[in-house]
Amino acid sequence: MLTTECQAAARASVDARAKVSARSRGGGWWAVGAGVALSMWSGGAAAAEVRTVTRTIGEGYMIRVPGPEQELLSRRRLVQYVNLGVYELLPPRRPRDLHRSYEDGQLHMVTSMRLRHDFGSFRREGQDYAAKLVESVDGRQIDVLFAYLEGQNLGGMIDLRAGRQFEMSGLDFFAFDGGWVRLRTPVHVAVEAFGGLQVDGSHLFGFPTMELDGTQGRPPDRAFSPMTGAAVALDDLKWLDARVAYRRTWTPNALNQGIVDEDGGQGLATTVDQELVSASAALRLADGKFGPYAALRYNLGTARVDDVVAGMQVALTERHLLRALYIRTIPWFDLDSIFNVFASEAFEDLRAVYEVRPSPRWTIALRSQNRIFREHPLAVNDQPTRARRLGLGGGATLAYRRPRFSARIDGFGLAGEGGLRAGGSVDTRTFVAWQRLALDGRIYAVYFEDDAAAARRGYSVAVQAGLNLQLWRGIHLNLMGEEMITTYYTSALRVLASLSADWSLRLRR
């Protein structure tokens, strides 16, 4: 979570801005209201399908605080998810049809809300305005994960969304409050455009997970940050997917004149927070047996490629499968962050997996993992002692599956740069009581040895047991307990429980 510290002189202006924020950045709830109104206007509410998913997750465990006191802190967390979807708002064109065909276009509305609370001894208050709303009750944090009205194939060529939404483009992913539209053309090319405001975790019904790193606790965290972008993609081709996209996020002075900066000045200077270009492509050749793919993200603000992914999947035979993957990544931050000044070292990862199925019930997989660290000189005459450092490792998996029982044995090891990590696990799942009850068991062990700090050397062994009970159709109760022994703990008990309910209702005239 992000904390906010504003000067007392700016409190009045910030509170006034909060009222505007609650109206303009309410997590897309205006889209929810628009969807309900549209469904009533169209007369199709009686034909809509309503689906709701609720999930309550509770966990409890103890953690030891580093230091001579060896203090134990309790964590007692409770998380509630509530998802609501209203599908097929537009009725079928033909009276006897149960569903409207895709060619005729359709409207849907989906929402998801999360409420979090910690009853333990290590607690933090909710974020800003959300905390003010519920702090008098129990200090919970309210997040709206997404809430938007979606149109599919409207007019045979237009898709759109309005509200709070997620978007992914190659290796770029983000969340915003606004509108997105895609136009498909007859020549298998789709053009996309979107615009809105970056999701802000400090606002009422905010969502801090998707915020940019590097400016925690500073006035820019409270700023209004517009976000716009566009993309061009190939559409409706069975053998090729390709996409190129551009996105820009900035903080304009005109929208943030009521915020007091760290130097005491009124308003924030106009700055660019993010400016990215992403591209991706995937092929499906030889009837899907050979599938190469690649994606990258170029940071215009730092003039470098932040992330690269390339790989392929080859089905050698019906029983033999080969996968290979190359990853290169480097940390990236808000362009207004001082962390961009420091040298960030990228690492590369090369992985390969060979999978064979000797029978329908058995699967064997062998994998290799190799990490490459390249050290670049900080000055012209400064040469690193080792230009390249390696971390080599691999693993093997044996899996068995039948209708009411499955088991998996896994072992791995990684040595070289950074130290040594090795371990293994055994997992099982058994269905009983007419498959209404699933019993889970797991044992795993890990040994680690850090080559940079001798104190970070040890082991951990854990035993897990759990169950998944179907109380009713769509209603499940999950319980899991874990007892772990490590170099530093003689006992570390953790308990996790969740109750989920998933039901749908279709109403017709």
NUZANU-168638 format. One line per 4 residues: number of its first residue (from 1); their letters; for each residue x, y, z of C-alpha. Coordinates in Angstrom, 2 decimals. Layout:
N
NUM> a> X:Y:Z; ...
end
This chain:
509
1> mltt> 0.00:0.00:0.00; 1.01:3.58:-0.53; 1.00:6.10:2.32; 0.29:9.81:1.82
5> ecqa> 1.81:12.71:3.77; 0.56:16.14:2.77; 1.20:19.40:4.46; -1.51:20.82:6.68
9> aara> -1.80:23.91:4.50; -2.86:21.78:1.56; -5.49:19.72:3.42; -8.39:21.95:2.46
13> svda> -7.53:21.88:-1.23; -6.95:18.12:-1.14; -10.30:17.48:0.53; -12.01:19.58:-2.10
17> rakv> -10.27:17.56:-4.76; -11.44:14.35:-3.07; -15.05:15.30:-3.69; -14.32:15.75:-7.37
21> sars> -12.34:12.48:-7.34; -15.21:10.53:-5.84; -17.40:11.67:-8.68; -14.96:11.50:-11.58
25> rggg> -12.87:8.52:-10.52; -15.44:6.26:-8.92; -14.05:3.13:-10.48; -16.37:3.06:-13.47
29> wwav> -19.65:2.94:-11.53; -21.16:5.38:-13.99; -20.71:2.64:-16.59; -22.61:0.21:-14.37
33> gagv> -25.52:2.62:-14.07; -25.46:3.23:-17.80; -25.61:-0.51:-18.45; -28.61:-1.00:-16.21
37> alsm> -30.41:1.94:-17.76; -29.63:0.72:-21.25; -30.90:-2.77:-20.49; -34.17:-1.37:-19.15
41> wsgg> -34.54:0.94:-22.13; -33.96:-1.87:-24.61; -36.57:-4.07:-23.00; -34.02:-6.86:-22.85
45> aaaa> -33.59:-7.08:-19.11; -35.89:-10.09:-18.99; -33.54:-11.94:-21.35; -30.31:-11.04:-19.54
49> evrt> -28.17:-13.53:-17.68; -26.99:-12.46:-14.23; -23.95:-14.10:-12.69; -22.42:-13.37:-9.31
53> vtrt> -19.29:-14.76:-7.70; -18.47:-14.12:-4.05; -15.34:-15.36:-2.37; -14.32:-14.89:1.26
57> igeg> -10.71:-15.70:2.14; -9.29:-15.77:5.65; -5.75:-16.59:6.74; -3.86:-16.66:10.00
61> ymir> -0.17:-17.10:10.80; 2.69:-15.70:12.87; 5.82:-13.95:11.62; 8.99:-13.22:13.59
65> vpgp> 10.43:-9.71:13.54; 14.19:-9.59:12.78; 16.23:-8.39:15.74; 17.33:-9.44:19.20
69> eqel> 13.82:-9.15:20.66; 12.51:-11.96:18.38; 9.01:-10.48:18.59; 6.15:-12.45:17.05
73> lsrr> 3.46:-10.63:15.09; 0.12:-12.20:14.26; -1.54:-11.87:10.86; -5.31:-12.34:10.76
77> rlvq> -6.44:-11.35:7.29; -9.88:-11.36:5.77; -10.51:-10.60:2.09; -13.93:-10.46:0.44
81> yvnl> -14.38:-10.52:-3.35; -17.73:-9.70:-4.92; -18.06:-10.06:-8.70; -21.24:-9.23:-10.58
85> gvye> -21.88:-9.69:-14.27; -24.97:-8.98:-16.34; -24.64:-10.59:-19.77; -26.66:-10.40:-22.98
89> llpp> -28.31:-7.09:-22.25; -29.59:-6.97:-25.83; -32.39:-9.47:-26.58; -32.36:-11.95:-29.50
93> rrpr> -33.55:-10.55:-32.80; -35.75:-13.59:-33.46; -38.48:-14.29:-30.88; -37.82:-18.04:-30.61
97> dlhr> -34.05:-17.76:-30.12; -32.66:-18.22:-26.61; -29.50:-16.22:-27.32; -28.61:-13.33:-29.55
101> syed> -26.07:-14.42:-32.17; -22.56:-12.97:-32.10; -23.03:-11.45:-35.56; -25.85:-9.25:-34.20
105> gqlh> -23.68:-7.67:-31.48; -24.12:-7.77:-27.72; -23.68:-5.75:-24.51; -22.34:-7.02:-21.19
109> mvts> -21.59:-5.45:-17.84; -18.99:-6.83:-15.40; -17.80:-5.58:-12.02; -15.47:-6.75:-9.27
113> mrlr> -14.97:-5.31:-5.78; -12.52:-6.33:-3.06; -12.65:-5.54:0.67; -9.60:-6.23:2.82
117> hdfg> -9.07:-6.19:6.56; -6.38:-7.36:9.00; -7.30:-8.27:12.58; -3.71:-9.11:13.57
121> sfrr> -1.07:-7.17:15.50; 0.63:-5.83:12.35; -1.97:-3.61:10.75; -2.00:-0.69:8.36
125> egqd> -4.85:1.70:7.76; -6.72:1.89:4.48; -5.65:4.30:1.77; -6.65:7.95:2.11
129> yaak> -10.28:8.60:1.21; -11.23:4.93:1.32; -9.95:4.85:4.90; -12.06:7.91:5.79
133> lves> -15.14:6.14:4.49; -14.79:2.98:6.58; -12.22:3.72:9.27; -14.96:4.40:11.81
137> vdgr> -16.22:0.85:11.26; -13.18:-1.40:11.00; -10.53:0.29:8.85; -11.02:-1.93:5.81
141> qidv> -9.61:-1.10:2.40; -12.07:-1.04:-0.51; -10.82:-1.65:-4.04; -12.76:-1.69:-7.29
145> lfay> -10.74:-4.02:-9.49; -12.81:-3.47:-12.62; -16.26:-2.21:-13.56; -17.14:-1.57:-17.18
149> legq> -19.81:-1.81:-19.83; -18.67:-3.87:-22.80; -19.96:-3.94:-26.35; -19.04:-6.80:-28.69
153> nlgg> -19.28:-6.76:-32.48; -21.59:-3.76:-32.58; -22.49:-3.02:-36.16; -20.45:-6.05:-37.15
157> midl> -17.12:-4.25:-36.64; -16.89:-2.34:-33.34; -15.89:-3.52:-29.85; -15.85:-1.10:-26.94
161> ragr> -15.55:-0.81:-23.17; -16.37:2.06:-20.82; -15.41:2.20:-17.14; -12.52:0.79:-15.10
165> qfem> -10.70:-1.85:-17.11; -7.49:-3.76:-17.64; -5.65:-3.85:-20.92; -2.68:-5.91:-22.11
169> sgld> -0.59:-5.24:-25.18; 2.44:-7.44:-25.71; 4.41:-7.08:-22.47; 2.59:-3.90:-21.43
173> ffaf> -0.29:-4.09:-18.96; -2.18:-1.31:-17.19; -5.50:-0.22:-15.69; -7.41:3.00:-16.33
177> dggw> -10.81:4.66:-15.95; -12.12:5.65:-19.35; -13.09:4.33:-22.76; -11.60:1.86:-25.23
181> vrlr> -12.75:1.15:-28.78; -11.62:-1.24:-31.52; -12.61:-1.03:-35.17; -12.20:-4.16:-37.30
185> tpvh> -11.80:-3.72:-41.05; -12.50:-6.16:-43.90; -8.76:-6.43:-44.66; -8.01:-8.27:-41.36
189> vave> -6.60:-5.16:-39.66; -8.01:-3.77:-36.40; -7.38:-0.25:-35.11; -7.69:0.54:-31.41
193> afgg> -7.71:3.72:-29.34; -8.32:4.47:-25.68; -8.20:7.33:-23.23; -8.91:7.99:-19.59
197> lqvd> -7.26:8.45:-16.20; -4.70:6.20:-14.58; -6.18:4.22:-11.68; -5.10:5.84:-8.41
201> gshl> -4.96:3.79:-5.23; -5.19:6.89:-3.00; -8.72:7.72:-4.14; -12.06:6.41:-3.07
205> fgfp> -12.52:2.92:-4.58; -8.94:3.09:-5.83; -6.76:0.16:-6.81; -3.11:0.61:-5.72
209> tmel> -1.74:-2.59:-7.28; -1.46:-1.10:-10.78; 0.20:2.17:-9.75; 3.66:3.06:-11.06
213> dgtq> 6.62:2.30:-8.80; 9.15:4.88:-7.69; 7.06:7.75:-6.25; 5.64:6.22:-3.08
217> grpp> 4.47:8.70:-0.46; 5.04:11.78:-2.63; 2.49:14.39:-3.83; 2.52:12.97:-7.40
221> draf> 0.77:9.91:-5.96; -2.35:12.05:-5.60; -2.18:13.56:-9.06; -4.66:13.20:-11.89
225> spmt> -2.74:11.40:-14.63; -4.42:11.08:-18.04; -3.56:8.04:-20.12; -3.98:7.65:-23.87
229> gaav> -2.88:5.15:-26.45; -3.50:3.47:-29.78; -2.76:0.14:-31.44; -2.83:-1.63:-34.78
233> aldd> -3.32:-5.40:-34.88; -3.97:-8.18:-37.33; -7.47:-9.56:-36.89; -9.16:-12.89:-37.58
237> lkwl> -6.17:-14.70:-39.08; -5.89:-18.36:-38.09; -2.12:-18.59:-38.55; -0.84:-15.23:-37.28
241> darv> -1.41:-12.76:-34.44; 0.51:-9.47:-34.48; 0.11:-6.17:-32.67; 1.94:-2.85:-32.23
245> ayrr> 0.77:-0.38:-29.57; 1.69:3.00:-28.09; 0.79:4.33:-24.63; 1.49:7.61:-22.83
249> twtp> 0.73:8.64:-19.24; 1.42:12.17:-18.01; 0.63:14.54:-15.15; -0.54:17.92:-16.48
253> naln> -0.31:21.07:-14.36; -3.80:22.16:-15.43; -5.41:19.22:-13.58; -3.19:19.33:-10.48
257> qgiv> -3.03:22.97:-9.42; -4.55:22.18:-6.03; -1.71:19.89:-4.93; 1.20:21.22:-2.87
261> dedg> 4.54:19.86:-4.08; 7.40:18.78:-1.80; 9.10:22.17:-2.19; 5.98:23.93:-0.91
265> gqgl> 4.94:25.25:-4.30; 1.31:25.23:-5.37; 0.58:22.79:-8.18; 2.63:20.13:-9.92
269> attv> 4.77:20.76:-12.98; 3.67:18.94:-16.13; 5.65:15.71:-16.42; 5.53:12.53:-18.48
273> dqel> 5.18:9.43:-16.29; 5.30:6.71:-18.94; 5.74:6.50:-22.69; 5.97:3.02:-24.13
277> vsas> 5.84:1.14:-27.42; 5.03:-2.56:-27.31; 4.94:-5.19:-30.04; 4.07:-8.87:-30.19
281> aalr> 3.68:-11.61:-32.79; 2.71:-15.30:-32.69; 2.58:-17.85:-35.47; 0.59:-21.09:-35.72
285> ladg> 2.18:-23.31:-38.35; 1.90:-26.96:-39.41; -1.67:-27.28:-38.11; -0.66:-25.78:-34.78
289> kfgp> 2.25:-28.16:-34.18; 4.84:-25.37:-34.44; 4.21:-22.07:-32.68; 6.96:-19.43:-32.44
293> yaal> 6.22:-16.13:-30.66; 7.98:-12.95:-29.58; 7.15:-9.73:-27.71; 9.01:-6.63:-26.54
297> rynl> 8.44:-3.35:-24.74; 10.47:-0.23:-25.58; 10.62:2.61:-23.04; 10.72:5.94:-24.89
301> gtar> 11.44:7.80:-21.66; 14.68:5.94:-20.96; 15.46:5.05:-24.61; 15.92:1.35:-23.93
305> vddv> 14.19:-2.00:-24.36; 12.86:-2.97:-20.92; 11.56:-6.45:-21.69; 11.99:-9.07:-24.40
309> vagm> 10.33:-12.48:-24.64; 10.83:-15.02:-27.43; 9.97:-18.67:-27.57; 8.44:-21.55:-29.41
313> qval> 6.43:-24.70:-28.88; 6.94:-27.77:-31.05; 4.75:-30.86:-30.98; 7.26:-33.46:-32.20
317> terh> 4.68:-36.24:-32.03; 1.37:-36.75:-30.28; 3.27:-37.72:-27.12; 6.40:-35.54:-27.32
321> llra> 6.37:-31.77:-26.80; 9.25:-29.28:-26.72; 9.04:-25.73:-25.39; 11.80:-23.11:-25.33
325> lyir> 11.70:-19.60:-23.86; 14.07:-16.63:-23.69; 13.42:-13.70:-21.32; 15.32:-10.47:-20.85
329> tipw> 14.00:-7.98:-18.31; 15.12:-4.88:-16.44; 13.31:-2.92:-13.68; 11.39:0.15:-14.82
333> fdld> 9.88:3.01:-12.83; 7.85:6.18:-13.13; 9.89:8.60:-15.23; 9.54:11.13:-12.39
337> sifn> 11.33:8.75:-10.00; 14.92:9.12:-8.90; 15.40:5.38:-9.38; 15.82:6.00:-13.10
341> vfas> 19.15:7.68:-12.29; 20.68:4.54:-10.81; 22.17:1.82:-12.99; 19.77:-1.11:-13.25
345> eafe> 21.18:-4.44:-14.29; 19.13:-6.64:-16.58; 19.13:-10.39:-16.38; 18.41:-12.95:-19.04
349> dlra> 16.72:-16.29:-18.60; 16.85:-19.18:-21.05; 14.48:-22.10:-20.38; 13.63:-25.33:-22.14
353> vyev> 11.10:-28.05:-21.32; 10.83:-31.49:-22.89; 7.56:-33.26:-22.11; 6.60:-36.84:-22.95
357> rpsp> 3.37:-38.75:-22.27; 4.16:-42.48:-22.31; 0.52:-43.25:-21.51; -2.71:-41.29:-20.94
361> rwti> -2.10:-41.35:-17.17; 1.62:-40.56:-16.99; 3.51:-37.39:-17.89; 7.27:-36.86:-17.64
365> alrs> 8.87:-33.43:-18.04; 12.53:-32.43:-18.03; 13.42:-28.75:-17.86; 16.50:-26.58:-17.99
369> qnri> 16.91:-23.05:-16.63; 19.93:-20.84:-17.30; 20.27:-17.27:-16.05; 22.70:-14.78:-17.58
373> freh> 23.82:-11.60:-15.82; 25.80:-9.09:-17.88; 27.74:-6.33:-16.12; 28.19:-3.12:-18.09
377> plav> 30.91:-0.54:-17.30; 29.76:2.61:-15.52; 32.51:4.71:-17.11; 34.61:4.62:-20.28
381> ndqp> 37.71:3.20:-18.56; 35.82:1.10:-16.03; 35.80:-2.53:-17.05; 33.91:-5.11:-14.96
385> trar> 35.85:-8.00:-13.46; 33.41:-10.47:-15.00; 31.46:-9.33:-18.02; 29.08:-12.28:-17.78
389> rlgl> 27.92:-14.40:-14.87; 25.80:-17.53:-15.13; 23.27:-19.39:-13.05; 22.63:-22.93:-14.25
393> ggga> 19.95:-25.34:-13.18; 17.10:-27.62:-14.10; 14.49:-29.98:-12.83; 12.26:-32.96:-13.50
397> tlay> 8.58:-33.72:-12.97; 6.67:-36.99:-12.87; 2.86:-36.71:-12.88; 0.14:-39.35:-12.62
401> rrpr> -3.55:-38.72:-13.17; -6.67:-40.81:-13.08; -10.36:-39.83:-12.65; -10.34:-39.55:-8.82
405> fsar> -6.66:-39.33:-7.96; -3.62:-37.39:-9.14; -0.04:-37.15:-7.90; 2.99:-35.09:-8.85
409> idgf> 6.67:-35.41:-7.89; 8.98:-32.52:-8.68; 12.64:-31.75:-8.09; 14.77:-28.73:-9.03
413> glag> 18.17:-27.14:-8.55; 19.81:-23.83:-9.50; 23.47:-22.93:-8.85; 25.97:-20.33:-9.94
417> eggl> 25.44:-16.57:-9.71; 23.54:-15.75:-6.52; 24.19:-19.04:-4.76; 22.47:-22.40:-4.60
421> ragg> 18.81:-23.37:-4.42; 17.63:-26.97:-4.51; 14.52:-28.78:-3.43; 11.57:-30.93:-4.29
425> svdt> 7.91:-31.57:-3.59; 5.24:-34.27:-3.63; 1.61:-33.27:-4.30; -1.54:-35.40:-4.28
429> rtfv> -5.28:-34.85:-4.74; -7.96:-37.44:-4.02; -11.70:-37.14:-4.75; -14.15:-38.93:-2.45
433> awqr> -17.87:-38.77:-1.63; -19.04:-38.73:-5.24; -16.32:-36.19:-6.08; -17.85:-33.61:-3.76
437> lald> -14.82:-33.68:-1.47; -11.23:-33.24:-2.64; -8.40:-34.03:-0.21; -5.05:-32.38:-0.89
441> griy> -1.64:-33.18:0.52; 1.79:-31.73:-0.10; 5.32:-32.07:1.23; 8.13:-29.84:0.02
445> avyf> 11.69:-29.05:1.05; 14.10:-26.30:-0.03; 17.79:-25.72:0.68; 19.27:-22.28:-0.07
449> edda> 22.75:-20.84:0.14; 23.46:-17.20:-0.72; 26.97:-16.56:-2.03; 26.84:-12.89:-0.96
453> aaar> 25.80:-13.36:2.71; 26.70:-16.38:4.79; 23.80:-15.69:7.15; 21.32:-16.37:4.36
457> rgys> 21.90:-20.09:4.34; 19.50:-22.73:5.52; 16.58:-24.97:4.74; 12.82:-25.25:5.09
461> vavq> 10.56:-28.30:5.20; 6.78:-27.99:5.11; 3.78:-30.30:5.24; 0.42:-29.12:3.86
465> agln> -3.04:-30.65:4.09; -6.28:-29.28:2.73; -9.75:-30.01:1.49; -12.20:-28.62:-1.04
469> lqlw> -15.81:-29.38:-0.11; -18.70:-28.73:-2.47; -21.48:-27.64:-0.12; -23.89:-27.07:-2.98
473> rgih> -23.63:-26.61:-6.70; -21.41:-23.56:-7.16; -20.66:-23.22:-3.41; -17.26:-24.48:-2.23
477> lnlm> -15.43:-24.42:1.09; -11.63:-24.61:1.03; -9.46:-25.25:4.09; -5.68:-25.56:4.15
481> geem> -3.12:-25.84:6.91; 0.67:-25.78:6.74; 3.32:-26.62:9.30; 6.83:-25.53:8.38
485> itty> 10.22:-26.06:10.00; 13.15:-23.92:8.93; 16.64:-22.99:10.02; 15.14:-20.09:11.96
489> ytsa> 11.72:-21.49:13.02; 10.98:-24.60:15.04; 7.33:-24.23:14.07; 5.47:-21.99:11.63
493> lrvl> 1.78:-22.85:11.43; -0.39:-21.19:8.80; -4.11:-21.66:8.22; -6.05:-20.55:5.14
497> asls> -9.79:-20.80:4.53; -12.04:-19.60:1.72; -15.74:-19.80:0.94; -16.84:-19.18:-2.64
501> adws> -20.28:-18.99:-4.19; -20.82:-18.90:-7.96; -24.34:-18.80:-9.35; -26.08:-17.53:-12.46
505> lrlr> -29.69:-16.74:-13.28; -31.25:-16.20:-16.68; -34.55:-14.34:-16.81; -36.85:-14.36:-19.79
509> r> -40.27:-12.98:-20.49
end
